[in-house]
Amino acid sequence: MSEDVTFLHKAGLRQALSWVKPGGHVILDASRTLRMDVDVRDVIDDFENRAIEEYITLELLSPDDAKETWIPSFFHKKAS
């Protein structure tokens, strides 16, 4: 993902995640992302729920040095 992930990315992300089959594996690399719109976070939250139901392995890479605290609760790292 880019540094700024806006609502314009929402449709593309939703479409890409819709192609993931049950039992699949997804890595969402947001390690360079500094700002993410709530709409995009909602897409990720929805997919996280689907991943649990469909046994999809989901890896979420969070930024180590985010300037803003946008990180959803399922990221393990928190910005300082």
C-alpha positions as CSV (number, residue, x, y, z in Angstrom):
1,M,0.0,0.0,0.0
2,S,1.1,3.6,-0.6
3,E,1.7,6.3,2.1
4,D,-1.8,7.7,1.6
5,V,-4.6,5.2,1.2
6,T,-7.7,7.1,0.4
7,F,-11.3,6.2,-0.4
8,L,-10.2,6.0,-4.1
9,H,-8.4,2.7,-3.2
10,K,-11.5,1.2,-1.6
11,A,-13.0,-0.4,-4.7
12,G,-9.7,-1.9,-6.0
13,L,-8.9,-3.3,-2.6
14,R,-12.4,-4.8,-2.2
15,Q,-12.2,-6.4,-5.6
16,A,-8.8,-7.9,-5.0
17,L,-9.9,-9.3,-1.6
18,S,-13.0,-10.8,-3.2
19,W,-10.8,-13.0,-5.4
20,V,-9.3,-14.7,-2.3
21,K,-10.6,-18.3,-2.0
22,P,-11.4,-20.0,1.3
23,G,-8.2,-21.4,2.8
24,G,-6.1,-18.8,1.0
25,H,-3.3,-16.6,2.3
26,V,-3.2,-12.8,2.1
27,I,-0.5,-10.3,3.1
28,L,-1.6,-6.7,3.3
29,D,1.6,-4.7,3.5
30,A,0.8,-1.3,5.0
31,S,4.4,-0.9,6.4
32,R,4.8,2.4,4.4
33,T,1.3,3.7,5.0
34,L,1.1,6.9,7.0
35,R,-2.6,7.7,6.5
36,M,-5.6,5.5,5.7
37,D,-9.2,6.6,5.2
38,V,-11.8,5.0,7.4
39,D,-13.5,3.6,4.3
40,V,-10.4,1.5,3.5
41,R,-10.2,0.4,7.1
42,D,-13.8,-0.8,6.9
43,V,-12.9,-2.9,3.9
44,I,-10.0,-4.5,5.8
45,D,-12.3,-5.1,8.9
46,D,-14.9,-6.7,6.7
47,F,-12.2,-9.0,5.1
48,E,-10.8,-9.8,8.5
49,N,-14.2,-11.2,9.5
50,R,-14.5,-13.2,6.2
51,A,-11.0,-14.5,6.7
52,I,-11.9,-16.0,10.1
53,E,-15.1,-17.6,8.7
54,E,-13.3,-19.0,5.6
55,Y,-10.0,-20.0,7.1
56,I,-8.0,-17.5,5.2
57,T,-4.7,-16.7,6.7
58,L,-4.3,-12.9,6.9
59,E,-1.0,-11.1,7.6
60,L,-1.2,-7.4,8.2
61,L,2.0,-5.5,8.2
62,S,1.7,-2.2,10.1
63,P,4.0,0.8,9.9
64,D,6.7,1.1,12.5
65,D,6.9,4.9,12.3
66,A,3.4,6.0,11.4
67,K,2.9,9.8,12.0
68,E,-0.8,9.2,12.9
69,T,-2.5,6.5,14.9
70,W,-4.8,5.0,12.3
71,I,-3.8,1.5,12.9
72,P,-6.8,-0.9,13.4
73,S,-6.8,-3.0,16.5
74,F,-5.7,-6.2,14.7
75,F,-2.3,-4.7,13.9
76,H,0.2,-5.8,16.5
77,K,2.4,-2.7,16.3
78,K,1.3,0.8,17.4
79,A,2.6,4.1,16.4
80,S,4.3,6.1,19.1
